[in-house]
Amino acid sequence: MNSRPVVVRWYALREAAQILGLSPGALRKLLERRAQPARDGVYEARVDGVRARKFSNRWRVSFGEPWTG
């Protein structure tokens, strides 16, 4: 069995908003409403296969299987 490690690509909020067809402000508000502290203390939000984590004061967004499959 050939199992390769999954590489997660993190997008800046502005770039992710463009991919999703949202304004950066709308995406930021959505993420802030869904944000919860993760086990490592970083705030994280998950919405419809989109995962976002707040590094410092900036959101970084990754797209899950429904978006990349």
N, C-alpha and C positions, 0 to 999 in steps of 0.2 A: 504494500500500500504506500503510495506516494503522498505524504502529508507535508505540505508547506506551511510555514507560519503565516498567519494572516497579518498583513501590514495595514494598519489603519492610517488613512490620510486625513489630516485635520485641515479644515478650511477656515479662513477668517470669516467672521460674521457677515461682512459685506459680500464676500464671494458666495457664501452659502445662501444668503438671501436671494441673490441673483439666480442661482440654480433653482431655488424653490419658487421663484416668481413672486417674491415678497419684497417689501421695502426693508432695509436694515432695521428701522425702528419697530416695525411690526414683528419681525422675527425676534428682536431683543425682548420685546414685551412678552411674547409667547414663552420664551425661554425663562424669563424672570418669574412668570407665574407658575411654571412647572418645576422650578429649581428646588432641589433638596440636597442636603449634604451627603456625599458618598462616604463609603467606609474610610477612605483616606483623607477625609475632611474637605475635599474640593467640591464645590457645588456642581451638580450635574442635572441635566434635564433630558428627558426622553419623550419624543413626540413622533408617532407614526413612522418608526424606523430611523428616525434622526436622533442622534445622540450629541449632546453638547456639554462641554465642560468649561468652567470658568478658570482660566489660568491668569493669575494676577487679577487685573480688572478687565480682561478681554475674554470674550467667548470664542471657543474653537469648536467647530462643528464637524462631525463625521456622519457618513451615510451608511446605513446597514444594508443587509441583504435585499430588502425590497427595492432599494435604489441602485444597487450595484450588481445584482444578480443577472 
